[in-house]
Amino acid sequence: MQALQYHRLFLPLAPLVAVVLLAGRAFPDTITLADGKVLENVTVVTEGLKELTYKQDGKSKTVASDTVVAVEFKKKPKLVDQADTTAREGDIPGAIGIFETYVGGLINGNGKESMQWALPYALQRLVDLNGSLGDGEAVLEAADLLIANGKDSRYLPGAYLSKATVLYDTKRQKEALAVIGELRKVIETQTLGRRWELEADLAAALSDPALGAAKRRAKVIEISGAAGKDYPMVANRAKVAEGESYIEGETKEFGKAMAVFQQIVGDPTSDAATLAGAYVGLGDCVFAKAIEMQKANKDANPTFLEAVESYMRVVVLFPEQVRYRSKAMFLSGRALEFLGDDTSRGRARGLYRSVMREYKESTWAEEARKQLGG
């Protein structure tokens, strides 16, 4: 890598990196593919940009990298295993620190790693974990490290997409489109699989400020159809964007949006990010219905509670989906306030404080501050 971009990586690393030894006997890995197939009792050798190589029953085999959804490694470098364990225990900052120590040692030449996949994997985990904290700038730094040090890794396209998402979410659409352009060059020059073309198309459709709701909807519907059953997670993410497009702008079509979101939550191939988006979308539709009922002097309390339930699914079940969880946390509070009783208002204030504490740099933290009178 070039000069390190994480200041915390410039720590005295040699003693720590010296313990990055592979511990324990070999255990089988598990590979999950986009079509739902699971390859068990395998040992992953390399996670290349085009192919993942693994051994099974003593034979070397390959699978196209763009068809791989996830890999569960049973044997990891010691610090990587420690970092993942720390993350599972809920100490995300601690896990980030351990991953940074591991990554910094290798990039600075203070150690060697026999597992080809381990460094890109650790960098991808830094992208994910920083994202779970809502630290967009740290995500950008980790993604840049991955792009610089994982040029032949299956995690490379995802790094570009993570950058584009952060840039889009922080109103830097032109920069997001430029990053997607860089990804397209990689796809073209490396002749990558169809999945990445679809991912780039979807990212561009979501990032382009020139597209209105109708044009964006047409594009994402086209992408969803092209992804189909071959790449169901891409298809479902495009469907989330379709549902969201129905409730953008002045003309809102909540019925159509709800039908799309309900389809997504009923699809077993939907991943965490897709489900979080769909449940927030359902909450938005139900919340809007409750407000209309209240305006018509109808009993809207059960409907407000239904919206709260949908939002709170995201808060409780998808803690790493920051871009949806922060919104869900705030809007749960708003829906509770409409109930009008002291207990609900108290719960709402608690949620606002949680948004401000956990996502203090987000738009929703600012909205929560306003609701609290700050």
C-alpha positions in Angstrom: 0.0 0.0 0.0 0.9 3.7 -0.2 1.3 5.7 3.0 -1.3 4.7 5.5 -4.4 6.8 5.8 -5.4 5.7 9.3 -3.5 7.6 11.8 -4.2 4.9 14.4 -2.3 2.4 12.3 1.0 4.2 13.1 1.2 2.5 16.4 4.1 0.3 17.6 3.1 -2.7 15.6 6.0 -5.1 15.5 5.3 -6.8 18.9 1.6 -7.2 18.0 2.1 -8.4 14.4 4.6 -10.9 15.6 1.6 -12.8 17.2 -0.4 -12.9 13.9 0.2 -16.6 13.7 -2.3 -19.1 12.4 -3.7 -21.0 15.4 -5.5 -24.3 15.7 -6.1 -27.1 13.2 -7.8 -26.6 9.9 -11.6 -26.5 9.9 -13.9 -26.5 6.9 -15.1 -23.2 5.4 -18.5 -22.6 4.0 -19.4 -20.7 0.8 -22.8 -19.3 0.1 -23.8 -18.5 -3.5 -26.3 -16.1 -5.0 -28.6 -18.9 -6.1 -28.9 -20.1 -2.5 -26.5 -23.0 -2.9 -24.1 -23.6 0.0 -20.7 -25.3 -0.4 -19.8 -26.9 2.8 -16.7 -28.7 4.1 -14.4 -26.7 1.8 -11.1 -24.9 2.4 -10.9 -21.5 0.7 -7.5 -20.9 -0.9 -7.9 -17.6 -2.8 -10.7 -15.1 -3.2 -9.7 -13.6 -6.5 -11.4 -10.8 -8.4 -12.8 -13.3 -11.0 -12.7 -16.7 -9.3 -12.7 -18.1 -5.8 -10.5 -21.1 -5.5 -11.2 -23.8 -2.8 -10.4 -27.4 -2.0 -12.9 -30.1 -1.4 -12.3 -33.8 -0.9 -8.6 -33.2 -1.9 -9.5 -31.6 -5.2 -9.0 -27.9 -6.3 -12.2 -26.2 -7.6 -13.3 -22.8 -8.5 -16.5 -20.7 -8.5 -17.1 -17.3 -10.1 -16.5 -14.6 -7.6 -19.5 -12.6 -8.6 -21.8 -15.5 -7.6 -20.4 -15.6 -4.1 -22.6 -14.0 -1.4 -20.6 -14.8 1.7 -17.8 -17.0 3.0 -17.6 -18.3 6.6 -14.0 -19.0 7.5 -13.4 -21.5 10.2 -9.6 -20.8 10.4 -8.4 -17.2 10.5 -5.2 -15.4 11.5 -5.2 -14.9 15.3 -5.8 -11.1 15.3 -8.5 -11.4 12.6 -10.3 -14.1 14.7 -9.9 -11.9 17.8 -11.4 -8.9 16.0 -14.4 -10.8 14.7 -15.0 -12.3 18.1 -14.8 -8.8 19.6 -17.3 -7.5 17.1 -19.7 -10.4 17.8 -19.5 -9.4 21.5 -20.7 -5.9 20.6 -17.4 -4.0 21.0 -17.3 -2.5 17.6 -14.6 0.2 18.3 -12.5 -2.5 19.9 -12.8 -4.8 16.9 -11.9 -1.9 14.6 -8.8 -1.3 16.6 -7.7 -4.9 16.3 -8.3 -5.0 12.6 -6.4 -1.8 12.1 -3.4 -3.3 14.0 -3.5 -6.4 11.8 -3.9 -4.4 8.6 -1.3 -1.8 9.6 1.3 -4.5 10.3 1.0 -6.2 6.9 0.8 -2.9 4.9 3.8 -1.5 6.7 5.8 -4.7 6.1 6.0 -5.8 9.7 4.6 -9.2 9.0 3.6 -11.7 6.3 0.4 -13.5 5.8 0.0 -17.0 4.3 -3.7 -16.7 3.8 -4.1 -14.8 0.6 -7.7 -13.7 1.4 -7.0 -12.4 4.9 -5.8 -8.8 4.3 -8.6 -7.9 1.9 -11.1 -9.6 4.2 -9.9 -7.6 7.1 -10.1 -4.4 5.1 -13.7 -5.2 4.1 -14.5 -5.8 7.7 -13.2 -2.3 8.5 -15.5 -0.9 5.8 -18.5 -2.8 7.3 -17.7 -2.0 11.0 -17.1 1.7 10.4 -20.3 1.7 8.4 -22.1 0.2 11.3 -21.0 3.2 13.5 -22.1 5.7 10.8 -18.5 6.9 10.4 -18.7 7.7 6.6 -15.2 9.2 6.5 -13.7 6.1 8.0 -15.6 4.0 5.5 -14.0 6.0 2.7 -10.5 5.6 4.2 -11.0 1.8 4.6 -12.4 1.4 1.1 -9.4 3.3 -0.3 -7.1 1.0 1.5 -8.9 -2.0 0.1 -8.8 -0.6 -3.4 -5.0 0.0 -3.0 -4.3 -3.4 -1.5 -6.9 -5.7 -2.9 -6.7 -5.2 -6.6 -7.1 -9.0 -7.2 -9.7 -9.5 -4.5 -13.3 -10.3 -4.8 -13.9 -7.5 -2.3 -12.7 -4.9 -4.7 -15.9 -4.0 -6.5 -17.7 -3.8 -3.1 -15.2 -1.2 -2.0 -16.1 1.1 -4.9 -19.8 0.6 -4.1 -19.3 1.4 -0.4 -17.5 4.6 -1.4 -20.2 5.6 -3.8 -22.9 5.0 -1.1 -21.2 7.2 1.5 -20.6 10.0 -1.1 -24.2 9.8 -2.2 -25.6 9.8 1.3 -23.5 12.9 2.2 -24.8 14.8 -0.8 -21.6 14.4 -2.9 -23.4 12.9 -5.9 -20.8 14.0 -8.5 -18.0 12.3 -6.6 -20.2 9.2 -6.2 -20.8 9.0 -9.9 -17.0 9.4 -10.5 -16.3 6.5 -8.2 -18.9 4.4 -10.1 -17.1 5.4 -13.3 -13.9 4.0 -11.8 -15.7 0.8 -11.0 -17.0 0.5 -14.5 -13.4 0.8 -15.8 -12.4 -2.1 -13.6 -15.4 -4.2 -14.8 -14.5 -3.5 -18.4 -10.7 -4.0 -18.2 -11.0 -7.1 -16.0 -14.1 -8.5 -17.8 -15.9 -9.0 -14.6 -19.2 -10.9 -14.2 -22.7 -9.6 -14.9 -23.4 -9.0 -11.2 -21.0 -6.1 -11.0 -22.4 -4.5 -14.1 -25.8 -4.6 -12.5 -24.4 -3.3 -9.2 -22.8 -0.4 -11.0 -26.0 0.4 -12.9 -28.0 0.4 -9.7 -25.5 2.6 -7.9 -25.5 5.1 -10.7 -29.3 5.2 -10.8 -29.5 5.9 -7.1 -26.7 8.5 -7.3 -27.6 10.5 -10.3 -29.2 13.9 -9.2 -30.5 14.4 -12.8 -33.0 11.6 -12.4 -36.4 12.3 -11.1 -38.5 9.7 -9.3 -40.2 8.4 -12.5 -36.9 8.0 -14.5 -35.1 6.4 -11.5 -38.0 4.1 -11.0 -37.9 3.0 -14.7 -34.2 2.3 -14.4 -34.3 0.3 -11.2 -37.3 -1.8 -12.4 -35.2 -2.6 -15.5 -32.2 -3.5 -13.3 -34.4 -5.7 -11.1 -35.7 -7.6 -14.0 -32.2 -8.1 -15.5 -30.9 -9.3 -12.1 -33.8 -11.7 -11.7 -33.2 -15.1 -10.0 -29.5 -15.1 -10.9 -28.7 -12.2 -8.6 -31.7 -12.0 -6.2 -30.0 -9.6 -3.7 -29.3 -7.1 -6.5 -32.9 -7.5 -7.7 -34.3 -6.9 -4.3 -32.2 -3.8 -3.6 -33.5 -2.4 -6.9 -37.0 -3.2 -5.7 -36.4 -1.2 -2.5 -35.4 1.7 -4.7 -38.6 1.2 -6.7 -40.7 1.3 -3.6 -38.9 4.4 -2.4 -39.5 6.1 -5.7 -43.3 5.8 -5.2 -43.2 8.0 -2.1 -40.7 10.6 -3.3 -41.7 14.0 -4.5 -45.1 15.6 -4.3 -47.2 12.7 -5.9 -47.0 9.8 -3.5 -48.4 6.4 -4.3 -48.3 4.6 -0.9 -50.3 1.6 -2.1 -47.8 0.8 -4.8 -44.9 1.3 -2.5 -46.4 -0.9 0.2 -47.0 -3.7 -2.3 -43.3 -3.6 -3.3 -42.0 -3.5 0.3 -44.3 -6.4 1.3 -43.0 -8.5 -1.6 -39.4 -7.9 -0.4 -40.0 -8.8 3.3 -41.6 -12.0 2.1 -38.7 -13.0 -0.1 -36.2 -15.4 1.7 -33.4 -14.2 -0.5 -33.5 -10.7 0.8 -30.4 -9.7 2.7 -30.1 -7.5 5.8 -29.7 -4.2 4.0 -32.7 -5.0 1.7 -34.9 -6.0 4.6 -34.0 -2.9 6.6 -34.9 -0.7 3.6 -38.2 -2.5 3.1 -39.3 -2.3 6.8 -38.5 1.4 6.9 -40.5 1.8 3.7 -43.4 -0.1 5.2 -43.2 2.1 8.3 -43.3 5.2 6.1 -46.4 4.0 4.3 -48.2 3.1 7.5 -47.1 6.3 9.3 -48.6 8.4 6.4 -51.8 6.4 6.6 -52.1 7.0 10.4 -51.6 10.7 10.0 -54.4 10.8 7.4 -56.7 8.8 9.7 -56.0 11.2 12.6 -56.8 14.2 10.3 -60.1 12.5 9.5 -60.8 12.2 13.3 -60.5 8.4 13.1 -58.8 6.2 15.8 -55.3 6.2 14.4 -53.4 4.9 17.5 -53.3 1.2 16.3 -51.9 2.3 13.0 -49.3 4.5 14.6 -48.2 1.5 16.7 -48.1 -0.6 13.5 -45.6 2.0 12.1 -43.6 1.9 15.3 -43.4 -1.9 15.0 -42.1 -1.7 11.5 -39.5 0.9 12.3 -38.4 -0.9 15.5 -37.8 -4.1 13.6 -34.9 -2.2 11.9 -33.7 -0.7 15.2 -33.6 -4.1 16.9 -32.8 -6.6 14.2 -30.5 -4.7 11.8 -28.1 -2.7 14.0 -25.4 -2.5 11.3 -27.7 -0.9 8.7 -27.0 2.6 9.7 -28.5 4.5 6.8 -31.9 2.9 7.6 -31.5 2.4 11.4 -30.9 6.0 12.2 -34.0 7.0 10.2 -36.1 4.2 11.8 -35.1 5.2 15.3 -36.1 8.9 14.8 -39.4 8.1 13.0 -40.3 5.6 15.7 -40.1 8.5 18.1 -42.2 10.7 15.9 -44.9 8.0 15.6 -44.9 7.5 19.4 -45.4 11.2 19.9 -48.6 11.1 17.9 -50.0 8.7 20.4 -50.2 11.7 22.8 -49.7 10.0 26.2 -46.9 10.7 28.6 -45.4 7.2 28.4 -45.1 7.3 24.6 -43.7 10.8 24.7 -41.0 9.6 27.1 -40.1 6.7 24.9 -39.9 9.1 22.0 -37.5 11.3 23.8 -35.4 8.3 24.7 -35.2 7.3 21.0 -34.2 10.9 20.0 -31.4 10.8 22.6 -30.3 7.5 21.2 -30.1 8.9 17.7 -28.1 11.9 18.8 -25.7 9.6 20.8 -25.2 6.8 18.2 -25.5 8.8 15.0 -24.5 12.3 16.0 -23.3 13.4 12.6 -26.5 12.2 10.8 -29.4 14.2 9.4 -31.7 12.3 11.8 -29.6 13.4 14.8 -30.2 17.0 13.8 -33.9 16.3 13.5 -33.9 14.6 16.9 -32.2 17.7 18.4 -35.0 19.9 17.0 -37.7 17.6 18.5 -36.0 17.9 21.9 -35.9 21.7 21.6 -32.2 21.9 21.2 
